[in-house]
């Protein structure tokens, strides 16, 4: 069974503020654990990290883990760093570009 890392686990790893937990996450990463994007919202809202810092840090993090949709997530980080789009909109745009998904939207932007 594979593991999925939630935002708190990823934050413990990135911030290394609780060493024992960071080491546990590192071990899970080495075993092939996956990740979810909510960490972006926590880094922005709680830790007041900038978009470039988040994109750069998560880019390094994603290189360390095995993720099925890694090309999409890496493209999401590019859009997040280089645009004013919300992170979820970056996911939609990346899926459209990388996977050629059609996006149904009523947004005007």
PyMOL CGO cylinders between C-alpha atoms (Angstrom):
from pymol import cmd
from pymol.cgo import CYLINDER

trace = [
    CYLINDER, 0.00, 0.00, 0.00, 1.38, 3.43, -0.93, 0.3, 1, 1, 1, 1, 1, 1,
    CYLINDER, 1.38, 3.43, -0.93, 1.34, 6.45, 1.36, 0.3, 1, 1, 1, 1, 1, 1,
    CYLINDER, 1.34, 6.45, 1.36, 0.00, 9.90, 0.59, 0.3, 1, 1, 1, 1, 1, 1,
    CYLINDER, 0.00, 9.90, 0.59, 1.51, 12.85, 2.46, 0.3, 1, 1, 1, 1, 1, 1,
    CYLINDER, 1.51, 12.85, 2.46, -0.86, 15.50, 3.74, 0.3, 1, 1, 1, 1, 1, 1,
    CYLINDER, -0.86, 15.50, 3.74, 0.05, 19.16, 4.15, 0.3, 1, 1, 1, 1, 1, 1,
    CYLINDER, 0.05, 19.16, 4.15, 1.22, 18.78, 7.74, 0.3, 1, 1, 1, 1, 1, 1,
    CYLINDER, 1.22, 18.78, 7.74, 3.60, 15.97, 6.84, 0.3, 1, 1, 1, 1, 1, 1,
    CYLINDER, 3.60, 15.97, 6.84, 5.07, 17.91, 3.93, 0.3, 1, 1, 1, 1, 1, 1,
    CYLINDER, 5.07, 17.91, 3.93, 5.45, 21.02, 6.08, 0.3, 1, 1, 1, 1, 1, 1,
    CYLINDER, 5.45, 21.02, 6.08, 7.29, 19.08, 8.79, 0.3, 1, 1, 1, 1, 1, 1,
    CYLINDER, 7.29, 19.08, 8.79, 9.69, 17.87, 6.08, 0.3, 1, 1, 1, 1, 1, 1,
    CYLINDER, 9.69, 17.87, 6.08, 10.16, 21.27, 4.42, 0.3, 1, 1, 1, 1, 1, 1,
    CYLINDER, 10.16, 21.27, 4.42, 10.44, 23.28, 7.63, 0.3, 1, 1, 1, 1, 1, 1,
    CYLINDER, 10.44, 23.28, 7.63, 12.27, 20.59, 9.63, 0.3, 1, 1, 1, 1, 1, 1,
    CYLINDER, 12.27, 20.59, 9.63, 10.75, 22.15, 12.74, 0.3, 1, 1, 1, 1, 1, 1,
    CYLINDER, 10.75, 22.15, 12.74, 9.96, 18.82, 14.39, 0.3, 1, 1, 1, 1, 1, 1,
    CYLINDER, 9.96, 18.82, 14.39, 12.99, 16.71, 13.57, 0.3, 1, 1, 1, 1, 1, 1,
    CYLINDER, 12.99, 16.71, 13.57, 11.46, 13.33, 14.45, 0.3, 1, 1, 1, 1, 1, 1,
    CYLINDER, 11.46, 13.33, 14.45, 8.48, 13.98, 12.17, 0.3, 1, 1, 1, 1, 1, 1,
    CYLINDER, 8.48, 13.98, 12.17, 10.67, 15.35, 9.38, 0.3, 1, 1, 1, 1, 1, 1,
    CYLINDER, 10.67, 15.35, 9.38, 12.72, 12.15, 9.47, 0.3, 1, 1, 1, 1, 1, 1,
    CYLINDER, 12.72, 12.15, 9.47, 9.54, 10.05, 9.35, 0.3, 1, 1, 1, 1, 1, 1,
    CYLINDER, 9.54, 10.05, 9.35, 8.38, 11.95, 6.27, 0.3, 1, 1, 1, 1, 1, 1,
    CYLINDER, 8.38, 11.95, 6.27, 11.80, 11.59, 4.66, 0.3, 1, 1, 1, 1, 1, 1,
    CYLINDER, 11.80, 11.59, 4.66, 11.57, 7.83, 5.15, 0.3, 1, 1, 1, 1, 1, 1,
    CYLINDER, 11.57, 7.83, 5.15, 8.10, 7.81, 3.58, 0.3, 1, 1, 1, 1, 1, 1,
    CYLINDER, 8.10, 7.81, 3.58, 9.41, 9.81, 0.62, 0.3, 1, 1, 1, 1, 1, 1,
    CYLINDER, 9.41, 9.81, 0.62, 12.20, 7.31, 0.08, 0.3, 1, 1, 1, 1, 1, 1,
    CYLINDER, 12.20, 7.31, 0.08, 9.53, 4.59, 0.09, 0.3, 1, 1, 1, 1, 1, 1,
    CYLINDER, 9.53, 4.59, 0.09, 7.60, 6.34, -2.68, 0.3, 1, 1, 1, 1, 1, 1,
    CYLINDER, 7.60, 6.34, -2.68, 5.01, 8.44, -0.85, 0.3, 1, 1, 1, 1, 1, 1,
    CYLINDER, 5.01, 8.44, -0.85, 2.92, 10.88, -2.84, 0.3, 1, 1, 1, 1, 1, 1,
    CYLINDER, 2.92, 10.88, -2.84, 1.79, 14.42, -2.07, 0.3, 1, 1, 1, 1, 1, 1,
    CYLINDER, 1.79, 14.42, -2.07, -1.25, 16.69, -2.29, 0.3, 1, 1, 1, 1, 1, 1,
    CYLINDER, -1.25, 16.69, -2.29, -1.30, 20.41, -3.17, 0.3, 1, 1, 1, 1, 1, 1,
    CYLINDER, -1.30, 20.41, -3.17, -2.92, 21.90, -0.05, 0.3, 1, 1, 1, 1, 1, 1,
    CYLINDER, -2.92, 21.90, -0.05, 0.57, 22.65, 1.30, 0.3, 1, 1, 1, 1, 1, 1,
    CYLINDER, 0.57, 22.65, 1.30, 0.68, 25.68, -1.02, 0.3, 1, 1, 1, 1, 1, 1,
    CYLINDER, 0.68, 25.68, -1.02, -2.21, 27.27, 0.83, 0.3, 1, 1, 1, 1, 1, 1,
    CYLINDER, -2.21, 27.27, 0.83, -0.61, 26.67, 4.21, 0.3, 1, 1, 1, 1, 1, 1,
    CYLINDER, -0.61, 26.67, 4.21, 2.76, 28.05, 3.10, 0.3, 1, 1, 1, 1, 1, 1,
    CYLINDER, 2.76, 28.05, 3.10, 1.02, 31.13, 1.71, 0.3, 1, 1, 1, 1, 1, 1,
    CYLINDER, 1.02, 31.13, 1.71, -1.53, 31.78, 4.43, 0.3, 1, 1, 1, 1, 1, 1,
    CYLINDER, -1.53, 31.78, 4.43, 0.21, 30.62, 7.60, 0.3, 1, 1, 1, 1, 1, 1,
    CYLINDER, 0.21, 30.62, 7.60, 3.89, 31.06, 6.79, 0.3, 1, 1, 1, 1, 1, 1,
    CYLINDER, 3.89, 31.06, 6.79, 3.51, 34.04, 4.38, 0.3, 1, 1, 1, 1, 1, 1,
    CYLINDER, 3.51, 34.04, 4.38, 5.87, 32.51, 1.82, 0.3, 1, 1, 1, 1, 1, 1,
    CYLINDER, 5.87, 32.51, 1.82, 6.01, 34.12, -1.61, 0.3, 1, 1, 1, 1, 1, 1,
    CYLINDER, 6.01, 34.12, -1.61, 4.99, 32.39, -4.82, 0.3, 1, 1, 1, 1, 1, 1,
    CYLINDER, 4.99, 32.39, -4.82, 8.58, 32.05, -6.10, 0.3, 1, 1, 1, 1, 1, 1,
    CYLINDER, 8.58, 32.05, -6.10, 9.80, 30.61, -2.81, 0.3, 1, 1, 1, 1, 1, 1,
    CYLINDER, 9.80, 30.61, -2.81, 6.94, 28.11, -2.74, 0.3, 1, 1, 1, 1, 1, 1,
    CYLINDER, 6.94, 28.11, -2.74, 7.47, 27.07, -6.37, 0.3, 1, 1, 1, 1, 1, 1,
    CYLINDER, 7.47, 27.07, -6.37, 11.22, 26.70, -5.89, 0.3, 1, 1, 1, 1, 1, 1,
    CYLINDER, 11.22, 26.70, -5.89, 10.93, 24.77, -2.63, 0.3, 1, 1, 1, 1, 1, 1,
    CYLINDER, 10.93, 24.77, -2.63, 8.22, 22.43, -3.87, 0.3, 1, 1, 1, 1, 1, 1,
    CYLINDER, 8.22, 22.43, -3.87, 10.12, 21.95, -7.13, 0.3, 1, 1, 1, 1, 1, 1,
    CYLINDER, 10.12, 21.95, -7.13, 13.08, 20.62, -5.16, 0.3, 1, 1, 1, 1, 1, 1,
    CYLINDER, 13.08, 20.62, -5.16, 10.74, 18.52, -3.00, 0.3, 1, 1, 1, 1, 1, 1,
    CYLINDER, 10.74, 18.52, -3.00, 9.01, 17.00, -6.03, 0.3, 1, 1, 1, 1, 1, 1,
    CYLINDER, 9.01, 17.00, -6.03, 12.33, 15.93, -7.49, 0.3, 1, 1, 1, 1, 1, 1,
    CYLINDER, 12.33, 15.93, -7.49, 12.80, 13.77, -4.37, 0.3, 1, 1, 1, 1, 1, 1,
    CYLINDER, 12.80, 13.77, -4.37, 9.53, 11.88, -4.59, 0.3, 1, 1, 1, 1, 1, 1,
    CYLINDER, 9.53, 11.88, -4.59, 7.97, 9.45, -7.02, 0.3, 1, 1, 1, 1, 1, 1,
    CYLINDER, 7.97, 9.45, -7.02, 4.71, 10.92, -8.27, 0.3, 1, 1, 1, 1, 1, 1,
    CYLINDER, 4.71, 10.92, -8.27, 2.50, 9.60, -11.05, 0.3, 1, 1, 1, 1, 1, 1,
    CYLINDER, 2.50, 9.60, -11.05, 1.51, 13.02, -12.36, 0.3, 1, 1, 1, 1, 1, 1,
    CYLINDER, 1.51, 13.02, -12.36, 4.86, 14.73, -11.73, 0.3, 1, 1, 1, 1, 1, 1,
    CYLINDER, 4.86, 14.73, -11.73, 5.00, 16.50, -15.16, 0.3, 1, 1, 1, 1, 1, 1,
    CYLINDER, 5.00, 16.50, -15.16, 1.63, 18.10, -14.42, 0.3, 1, 1, 1, 1, 1, 1,
    CYLINDER, 1.63, 18.10, -14.42, 2.64, 19.18, -10.91, 0.3, 1, 1, 1, 1, 1, 1,
    CYLINDER, 2.64, 19.18, -10.91, 5.95, 20.61, -12.14, 0.3, 1, 1, 1, 1, 1, 1,
    CYLINDER, 5.95, 20.61, -12.14, 4.04, 22.64, -14.76, 0.3, 1, 1, 1, 1, 1, 1,
    CYLINDER, 4.04, 22.64, -14.76, 1.63, 23.79, -12.04, 0.3, 1, 1, 1, 1, 1, 1,
    CYLINDER, 1.63, 23.79, -12.04, 4.59, 25.24, -10.14, 0.3, 1, 1, 1, 1, 1, 1,
    CYLINDER, 4.59, 25.24, -10.14, 5.79, 27.09, -13.24, 0.3, 1, 1, 1, 1, 1, 1,
    CYLINDER, 5.79, 27.09, -13.24, 2.37, 28.68, -13.69, 0.3, 1, 1, 1, 1, 1, 1,
    CYLINDER, 2.37, 28.68, -13.69, 2.08, 29.44, -9.99, 0.3, 1, 1, 1, 1, 1, 1,
    CYLINDER, 2.08, 29.44, -9.99, 5.43, 31.22, -10.01, 0.3, 1, 1, 1, 1, 1, 1,
    CYLINDER, 5.43, 31.22, -10.01, 4.94, 33.12, -13.26, 0.3, 1, 1, 1, 1, 1, 1,
    CYLINDER, 4.94, 33.12, -13.26, 1.28, 34.16, -13.06, 0.3, 1, 1, 1, 1, 1, 1,
    CYLINDER, 1.28, 34.16, -13.06, -1.29, 35.59, -10.70, 0.3, 1, 1, 1, 1, 1, 1,
    CYLINDER, -1.29, 35.59, -10.70, -3.55, 32.55, -11.09, 0.3, 1, 1, 1, 1, 1, 1,
    CYLINDER, -3.55, 32.55, -11.09, -4.91, 30.80, -8.04, 0.3, 1, 1, 1, 1, 1, 1,
    CYLINDER, -4.91, 30.80, -8.04, -3.18, 27.47, -7.39, 0.3, 1, 1, 1, 1, 1, 1,
    CYLINDER, -3.18, 27.47, -7.39, -6.26, 25.48, -8.40, 0.3, 1, 1, 1, 1, 1, 1,
    CYLINDER, -6.26, 25.48, -8.40, -6.44, 27.38, -11.69, 0.3, 1, 1, 1, 1, 1, 1,
    CYLINDER, -6.44, 27.38, -11.69, -2.75, 26.57, -12.22, 0.3, 1, 1, 1, 1, 1, 1,
    CYLINDER, -2.75, 26.57, -12.22, -3.65, 22.89, -11.82, 0.3, 1, 1, 1, 1, 1, 1,
    CYLINDER, -3.65, 22.89, -11.82, -6.37, 23.19, -14.44, 0.3, 1, 1, 1, 1, 1, 1,
    CYLINDER, -6.37, 23.19, -14.44, -4.07, 25.03, -16.86, 0.3, 1, 1, 1, 1, 1, 1,
    CYLINDER, -4.07, 25.03, -16.86, -1.28, 22.50, -16.39, 0.3, 1, 1, 1, 1, 1, 1,
    CYLINDER, -1.28, 22.50, -16.39, -3.62, 19.57, -16.95, 0.3, 1, 1, 1, 1, 1, 1,
    CYLINDER, -3.62, 19.57, -16.95, -4.87, 21.23, -20.13, 0.3, 1, 1, 1, 1, 1, 1,
    CYLINDER, -4.87, 21.23, -20.13, -1.32, 21.80, -21.38, 0.3, 1, 1, 1, 1, 1, 1,
    CYLINDER, -1.32, 21.80, -21.38, 0.33, 18.55, -20.31, 0.3, 1, 1, 1, 1, 1, 1,
    CYLINDER, 0.33, 18.55, -20.31, -2.53, 16.06, -20.50, 0.3, 1, 1, 1, 1, 1, 1,
    CYLINDER, -2.53, 16.06, -20.50, -4.59, 17.93, -23.10, 0.3, 1, 1, 1, 1, 1, 1,
    CYLINDER, -4.59, 17.93, -23.10, -7.62, 17.92, -20.78, 0.3, 1, 1, 1, 1, 1, 1,
    CYLINDER, -7.62, 17.92, -20.78, -10.51, 20.14, -21.79, 0.3, 1, 1, 1, 1, 1, 1,
    CYLINDER, -10.51, 20.14, -21.79, -11.51, 22.67, -19.17, 0.3, 1, 1, 1, 1, 1, 1,
    CYLINDER, -11.51, 22.67, -19.17, -15.17, 23.51, -18.78, 0.3, 1, 1, 1, 1, 1, 1,
    CYLINDER, -15.17, 23.51, -18.78, -15.42, 26.92, -17.14, 0.3, 1, 1, 1, 1, 1, 1,
    CYLINDER, -15.42, 26.92, -17.14, -17.68, 29.90, -16.98, 0.3, 1, 1, 1, 1, 1, 1,
    CYLINDER, -17.68, 29.90, -16.98, -14.90, 32.21, -15.78, 0.3, 1, 1, 1, 1, 1, 1,
    CYLINDER, -14.90, 32.21, -15.78, -14.15, 35.12, -18.04, 0.3, 1, 1, 1, 1, 1, 1,
    CYLINDER, -14.15, 35.12, -18.04, -10.42, 35.14, -17.27, 0.3, 1, 1, 1, 1, 1, 1,
]
cmd.load_cgo(trace, "trace")
